[in-house]
Amino acid sequence: MLSIHAMRMDLVTTEAAVLEGYRGDQAGLLGHLSHLARPTSAAEVQECIAWARAKGLDLLPVGLQSATTGAARPEGGAVLDLRGLAGVLDVDRAGRTAMVLPGTVTADLKAAVAAEGLLYPPDPTSEKESTLGGNVASNASGARSFRHGMTRDWVLGVEVADGAGNLRWHQRRAVDKNTFGPFAFHDPVDLFVGSEGILGVITKVQVRLLDAPPPFLGALLFFRDLQTALEAAVRLRQERDLPGAPASPGCVELLDRCALDLVATHPQAPSLPMTAQAALFTEWDAPDGDLLGRLEALLPRFEALGAVVDWTLPALTRRELELFRELRHHVPESCNALAVACRDQGGMKISTEFCVPPAGTLEMMRFVEETRRETGLHLMVRYGHIGNGHPHIFMYARETAEVGAIKAVAHRLCRRAVELGGTVAGEHGIGKSRRDFLGYMMPPELIEALAAVKRVLDPDWIFAPGNILPVPSGRRGSSR
Ligand SMILES: Cc1cc2nc3c(=O)[nH]c(=O)nc-3n(C[C@H](O)[C@H](O)[C@H](O)COP(=O)(O)OP(=O)(O)OC[C@H]3O[C@@H](n4cnc5c(N)ncnc54)[C@H](O)[C@@H]3O)c2cc1C
């Protein structure tokens, strides 16, 4: 039964069967909620915010709840589903920009601009199951971040409804110079990129676009040992910045042996070399469209990187490229499914998302291996964006008793990453499950400064409580 709370009847529901579908994100744990609000315009978002404040309810903005950190898992109160604000409002072909609503599925945005001969470069693996608003709020990135950077690099402006009743447009300034106070305040857009829902609700986004890319091919390079694959990845990363170096790939993605075993379970997986201990997925431009010729020209380079050239699997057609992406996506999907299986025994998936500078990548991965051996982890999957110094490290507590020990491993890895000049969250943000890592990166006074900004923009502390910042005792918002 629908309930009315001094709001339009169709905006809010308390129907248990509907609420059930919003209890968790992809972290594998379930939360709870008492209300679901489904606005379809910025004005309705403001209405929902005013309603939640009046009722003293927490309000968690969500896109498709594909977060893996608990960031999109409600812990009481209302969920604000932004999927009703979807669509590409305008594509400026000449200016290479688009105005987009936040609930637009990222893959739909990419398809819409591709139809105009343009590219929206960010490519989170989850692009078919996440929204632009969620991508901005978690500063998503993907395989092609090796060449194109993160979502932040493509956001020109955001419209945000805050908890103080404002609906404001924030635009990046296209100036060559700016000395307006602390750099962090030059572009308020950057307050909201990566803010994980805690500072307001993103209701519109302007993105920057590129011309459609030249034809390119995929090549899955196989290595006899993990170390050679890692060294190859670091070399490709270093060459990327060297003037006069040969052309760089668009992505450099690691699959360790465990990840390859998961790929092999995909129904359309090709046969993979059984003795390979690691692979790198790479993409290479072929500006003249001669993909086969380009592949042949690349083979000596692959060999020089230490790959076993005879094992190379190319992707030369659109369908083959798409299949390669599906195979890669199958790894985190399988890992998340394993997390759900562990949850049923009181266990969980515990992953790290550290990102280290190129010079620290080999030492970090040596430390990961040393830690794996020392702690006797039964399963560790090393997968993903190694070209950016950011492999996903997936570990599993099979039951409650293992959780503490594996969390301690994650802390150990994150501390080492920070020592090497890296970050504890190269992707996926902090959410609820990584809040303990915050202190490795930020001194207490800066955590308090972030909390102070939140208090101004969200006076009742109702937005996404528990994300990034601990919930202060005595706040007005509640988690009924
Ligand atoms: C199989 C799989 C693969 C993945 N691969 C990648 C990857 O390659 N790269 C990557 O970066 N991430 C990846 N993710 C994580 C996830 O997809 C991203 O974090 C994504 O950006 C979340 O988008 P969403 O629409 O699902 O947002 P949600 O999960 O619903 O929300 C994520 C965060 O954004 C906030 N939020 C959502 N919409 C708004 C809004 N309009 N205004 C304010 N706050 C908002 C939420 O409060 C929450 O804090 C993956 C996840 C899965 C399950």
The ligand as an SDF file (V2000), in Angstrom:
LIG
                    3D

 53 58  0  0  0  0  0  0  0  0999 V2000
   30.6500   -5.7330  -11.3510 C   0  0  0  0  0  0  0  0  0  0  0  0
   31.0150   -4.3180  -10.9730 C   0  0  0  0  0  0  0  0  0  0  0  0
   32.0480   -3.6790  -11.6410 C   0  0  0  0  0  0  0  0  0  0  0  0
   32.4140   -2.3740  -11.2720 C   0  0  0  0  0  0  0  0  0  0  0  0
   33.4040   -1.7590  -11.9750 N   0  0  0  0  0  0  0  0  0  0  0  0
   33.7380   -0.4870  -11.6640 C   0  0  0  0  0  0  0  0  0  0  0  0
   34.7580    0.1890  -12.3990 C   0  0  0  0  0  0  0  0  0  0  0  0
   35.3320   -0.3390  -13.3550 O   0  0  0  0  0  0  0  0  0  0  0  0
   35.0670    1.4520  -12.0180 N   0  0  0  0  0  0  0  0  0  0  0  0
   34.4370    2.0760  -10.9820 C   0  0  0  0  0  0  0  0  0  0  0  0
   34.7580    3.2440  -10.7010 O   0  0  0  0  0  0  0  0  0  0  0  0
   33.4780    1.4640  -10.2810 N   0  0  0  0  0  0  0  0  0  0  0  0
   33.1020    0.2200  -10.5970 C   0  0  0  0  0  0  0  0  0  0  0  0
   32.1050   -0.3990   -9.8870 N   0  0  0  0  0  0  0  0  0  0  0  0
   31.4530    0.3100   -8.7700 C   0  0  0  0  0  0  0  0  0  0  0  0
   30.1980    1.1210   -9.1710 C   0  0  0  0  0  0  0  0  0  0  0  0
   29.6450    0.6220  -10.3670 O   0  0  0  0  0  0  0  0  0  0  0  0
   30.5300    2.5930   -9.3340 C   0  0  0  0  0  0  0  0  0  0  0  0
   30.9010    3.1380   -8.0980 O   0  0  0  0  0  0  0  0  0  0  0  0
   29.3910    3.4230   -9.9300 C   0  0  0  0  0  0  0  0  0  0  0  0
   29.8630    4.7330  -10.1750 O   0  0  0  0  0  0  0  0  0  0  0  0
   28.1580    3.5120   -9.0610 C   0  0  0  0  0  0  0  0  0  0  0  0
   27.0980    4.0430   -9.8310 O   0  0  0  0  0  0  0  0  0  0  0  0
   25.5760    3.7940   -9.4220 P   0  0  0  0  0  0  0  0  0  0  0  0
   24.7080    4.5400  -10.3620 O   0  0  0  0  0  0  0  0  0  0  0  0
   25.3070    2.3520   -9.3070 O   0  0  0  0  0  0  0  0  0  0  0  0
   25.5360    4.5120   -8.0210 O   0  0  0  0  0  0  0  0  0  0  0  0
   25.1030    3.9220   -6.6080 P   0  0  0  0  0  0  0  0  0  0  0  0
   25.8230    2.6750   -6.3450 O   0  0  0  0  0  0  0  0  0  0  0  0
   23.6370    3.9110   -6.5230 O   0  0  0  0  0  0  0  0  0  0  0  0
   25.6750    5.0620   -5.6540 O   0  0  0  0  0  0  0  0  0  0  0  0
   27.0500    5.2410   -5.5120 C   0  0  0  0  0  0  0  0  0  0  0  0
   27.3050    6.4930   -4.6500 C   0  0  0  0  0  0  0  0  0  0  0  0
   26.8880    7.6430   -5.3710 O   0  0  0  0  0  0  0  0  0  0  0  0
   25.8850    8.3430   -4.6470 C   0  0  0  0  0  0  0  0  0  0  0  0
   24.9430    8.8510   -5.6490 N   0  0  0  0  0  0  0  0  0  0  0  0
   24.3470    8.1560   -6.6470 C   0  0  0  0  0  0  0  0  0  0  0  0
   23.6430    8.9920   -7.4120 N   0  0  0  0  0  0  0  0  0  0  0  0
   23.7690   10.2300   -6.8740 C   0  0  0  0  0  0  0  0  0  0  0  0
   23.2730   11.5250   -7.2140 C   0  0  0  0  0  0  0  0  0  0  0  0
   22.5030   11.7420   -8.2840 N   0  0  0  0  0  0  0  0  0  0  0  0
   23.6040   12.5720   -6.4200 N   0  0  0  0  0  0  0  0  0  0  0  0
   24.4010   12.3960   -5.3360 C   0  0  0  0  0  0  0  0  0  0  0  0
   24.9130   11.1970   -4.9850 N   0  0  0  0  0  0  0  0  0  0  0  0
   24.6020   10.1440   -5.7490 C   0  0  0  0  0  0  0  0  0  0  0  0
   25.2930    7.3450   -3.6810 C   0  0  0  0  0  0  0  0  0  0  0  0
   24.7710    7.9820   -2.5280 O   0  0  0  0  0  0  0  0  0  0  0  0
   26.5210    6.4970   -3.3510 C   0  0  0  0  0  0  0  0  0  0  0  0
   27.2800    7.1460   -2.3790 O   0  0  0  0  0  0  0  0  0  0  0  0
   31.7340   -1.7080  -10.2190 C   0  0  0  0  0  0  0  0  0  0  0  0
   30.6890   -2.3640   -9.5640 C   0  0  0  0  0  0  0  0  0  0  0  0
   30.3290   -3.6380   -9.9350 C   0  0  0  0  0  0  0  0  0  0  0  0
   29.1840   -4.2840   -9.2230 C   0  0  0  0  0  0  0  0  0  0  0  0
  1  2  1  0
  2  3  1  0
  2 52  2  0
  3  4  2  0
  4  5  1  0
  4 50  1  0
  5  6  2  0
  6  7  1  0
  6 13  1  0
  7  8  2  0
  7  9  1  0
  9 10  1  0
 10 11  2  0
 10 12  1  0
 12 13  2  0
 13 14  1  0
 14 15  1  0
 14 50  1  0
 15 16  1  0
 16 17  1  0
 16 18  1  0
 18 19  1  0
 18 20  1  0
 20 21  1  0
 20 22  1  0
 22 23  1  0
 23 24  1  0
 24 25  2  0
 24 26  1  0
 24 27  1  0
 27 28  1  0
 28 29  2  0
 28 30  1  0
 28 31  1  0
 31 32  1  0
 32 33  1  0
 33 34  1  0
 33 48  1  0
 34 35  1  0
 35 36  1  0
 35 46  1  0
 36 37  1  0
 36 45  1  0
 37 38  2  0
 38 39  1  0
 39 40  1  0
 39 45  2  0
 40 41  1  0
 40 42  2  0
 42 43  1  0
 43 44  2  0
 44 45  1  0
 46 47  1  0
 46 48  1  0
 48 49  1  0
 50 51  2  0
 51 52  1  0
 52 53  1  0
M  END
$$$$
